């Protein structure tokens, strides 16, 4: 399974920037990798393991902003098409 955390957090004030930074650091500490600036992902060997990391993410949600958590299978992940232009 893959767990994706997608977010759009406010960063207008110093307090908001600090909360957004702390949230990203918590994701990294929990083994997530940055896919894009506001999309982090983590491979989990089972649904039970994914549930553990989803719960940890929910516990570290910032007070403001939008956060989505998506769990998909490895087979679904493999069907993603990635394009690098540059």
C-alpha positions as CSV (number, residue, x, y, z in Angstrom):
1,X,0.0,0.0,0.0
2,X,1.0,3.6,-0.5
3,X,-0.2,6.4,1.7
4,X,-0.3,9.8,0.2
5,X,-0.8,13.0,2.2
6,X,-1.8,16.0,0.1
7,X,-2.1,19.4,1.7
8,X,-2.6,23.1,1.1
9,X,-1.6,25.0,4.3
10,X,-1.7,28.8,4.9
11,X,1.6,30.5,5.2
12,X,0.8,34.2,5.5
13,X,1.9,34.6,9.1
14,X,4.9,33.4,11.0
15,X,2.8,31.1,13.1
16,X,1.2,29.5,10.0
17,X,4.6,29.0,8.4
18,X,5.9,27.4,11.6
19,X,2.9,25.0,11.7
20,X,3.3,24.1,8.0
21,X,7.0,23.4,8.5
22,X,6.3,21.3,11.6
23,X,3.7,19.2,9.8
24,X,6.2,18.5,6.9
25,X,8.9,17.6,9.4
26,X,6.5,15.2,11.2
27,X,5.8,13.5,7.9
28,X,9.5,13.1,7.2
29,X,10.1,11.8,10.7
30,X,7.4,9.2,10.1
31,X,9.1,7.9,7.0
32,X,7.2,9.9,4.3
33,X,9.1,11.2,1.2
34,X,8.3,14.4,-0.6
35,X,6.8,13.7,-4.0
36,X,6.0,17.3,-4.7
37,X,6.1,20.3,-2.2
38,X,2.7,19.6,-0.8
39,X,2.4,15.9,-1.6
40,X,4.2,13.3,0.6
41,X,4.1,9.5,0.3
42,X,5.0,6.4,2.1
43,X,5.1,2.7,1.2
44,X,3.4,0.5,3.8
45,X,3.6,-3.3,3.6
46,X,0.0,-3.8,4.8
47,X,-3.3,-2.1,5.5
48,X,-2.6,-2.4,9.2
49,X,0.7,-0.6,8.8
50,X,-0.9,2.1,6.7
51,X,-3.5,2.6,9.3
52,X,-0.8,3.3,11.9
53,X,0.8,6.0,9.7
54,X,-2.6,7.5,8.8
55,X,-3.4,7.8,12.5
56,X,0.0,9.4,13.3
57,X,-0.6,11.9,10.4
58,X,-4.1,12.8,11.8
59,X,-2.6,13.4,15.2
60,X,-0.1,16.0,13.8
61,X,-2.6,17.9,11.6
62,X,-2.1,21.7,11.8
63,X,-4.9,23.9,13.1
64,X,-5.5,25.5,9.7
65,X,-5.5,24.4,6.1
66,X,-6.6,21.5,4.0
67,X,-5.1,18.0,4.3
68,X,-6.2,14.9,2.4
69,X,-4.9,11.3,3.1
70,X,-5.2,8.7,0.4
71,X,-4.3,5.0,0.6
72,X,-3.9,3.1,-2.6
73,X,-2.6,-0.3,-3.5
74,X,0.8,-1.0,-5.0
75,X,-0.9,-2.1,-8.2
76,X,-2.8,1.2,-8.4
77,X,0.4,3.2,-7.7
78,X,2.1,1.3,-10.6
79,X,-0.5,2.5,-13.0
80,X,0.4,6.2,-12.4
81,X,1.9,7.9,-15.4
82,X,4.6,10.4,-14.6
83,X,5.9,13.1,-17.0
84,X,9.1,15.1,-16.6
85,X,9.4,18.1,-18.9
86,X,12.0,20.6,-18.6
